[in-house]
Amino acid sequence: MNVLKTLRARLPPFHPAILFILFFWLALAVLIVVAALYFRHPLFYFWRDFETPVLLLAGGAGAWSARRALRRAARRRDRLEALARLAVCLLLLGLVAGQEAWFRWQRFWVLQGGPPTERVGRHFVVGFRSFAEVKSLAERGLIGGIYVTRRNLRGESAPSLRRRIDELQEARARARLPPLFVMADQEGGEVSHLSPLIEAMPALAELLADGAQNLDARARAQGELQGRALASLGINVNLAPVVDLKPDGEEDWPDRYTKISRRAISADPQIVTRVASAYGEGLLAAGVQPTVKHFPGLRRVRADTHLAEAGLAGGARAHAADWLPFREVTARTGAAMMLAHVRLPDVDPRAPASLSRAVVQDVLRGDWNYQGILMTDDLNMGAVYAGGIGKAATAALDAGVDLLLVTYDPDQYYPALHAATKALRKARIGAGR
């Protein structure tokens, strides 16, 4: 007790303002650490080109200003504040520089290629910033496909896009590699991501406005017309039709991106099956692979998987109506299937369908005997990205998923492939997958 009193007497008194300064800059340091976790995050892709230089400039300018203030400070309070500012700015510089260096190392490592990297890379379908970048990946066997949308086609015309896609496929042929999957999201209605390069068509739900007469023929005709337009650009996979059932009424929760009530065909699984099957047959007739989405169905999901995790309770009986279109349309058309980032706790309480070995191997490959192409929804989505895109890619491949989509933020392809290749080398991905 006497020792504590002696130490307390010798320590200089702390003014409340000094305590406030310490608390303020400590809180700011914590915020910077949290923000560093979101460095190069898909949510902030819109300012990716400016992210690193702006943060480094801010940190450098702040450190320079704090250093000058430290030299001029006469009072202890001013020195302490300048030191705190300097420490926070140096922390920002260190975190940003470290994260940027780590990304660049992963990108460099991936671009070195090699058999394991190529073996894993052929499962990735990627968005891209430029055709030059994606051509290098394609001709070296580091990807299996590309995703085209308005964002990466600025300045392109229909003829120039077709020419560029043909050049990519010719480069694959010269390298003795299989053709690329060239994917687009052209459902019709508000999800028409290649329009106006090709004519926008109405959502499939609008076919029901004219009643049931010739419904199958009209859906097939729309699929064939859509397919011919896509094929004219060199697109060989359409991420449509949506076979999620339409929710009852409008969503009663904040749904910023999914919008299933506006994209779904009907609440009746038999009608969905009829329309989607006929539409898929029309796509196939034009040489375009259809894709049913989003298994296990988003009708009863009450969270947006673009931003957060989501789950669906109940066993196979509870999902019978939702699953009927997936089973029937794939059986009739051989459509690929997109797996949503939605958990089925009765099947796998830990992993979403897109990353679940139980869902892929036991339900789809086992019970359903589905042998078509399985692909994930975009791994940039918050439901799986939050746990690390490398972990998500590894889990999906180990589950037996065929294609991994990394489309919205193409930079995430490099850390995802880097982590998955490392996992393969360490036998964390089954060799037979």
ZIBELZI-V46759 format. One line per field, one symbol per residue. ss: DSSP state (A for helix, B for strand, O for the rest). A space follows every 50 residues. Layout:
BEGIN
ss=???
END
This chain:
BEGIN
ss=OAAAAAAAAAOOOOOAAAAAAAAAAAAAAAAAAAAAAOOOOAAAAAAAAA AAAAAAAAAAAAAAAAAAAAAAOOOAAAAAAAAAAAAAAAAAAAAAAAAA AAAAAAAAAAAOOOAAAAAAAOOBBBOOOOAAAAAAAAAOOOOOBBBOOA AAOOOOOAAAAAAAAAAAAAAAAAOOOOOOBBBBOBBBOOBBOOOOOOOO OOOAAAAAAAOOOOAAAAAAAAAAAAAAAAAAAOOOBBOOOBOOOOOOOO OOOOOOOOOAAAAOOOOOAAAAAAAAAAAAAAAAAOOOBOBBBBBOOOOO OOOOOOOOOOBBOOOOOOOAAAAAAAAAAAAAAOOBBBBOOOBBOOOBBB BBAAAOAAAAAAAAAAAOOOOOOBBBOOOOOAAAAOOOAAAAAAAAAAAO OOBBBBOOOOOAAAAAAAAAAAAAAOOOOOOOO
END
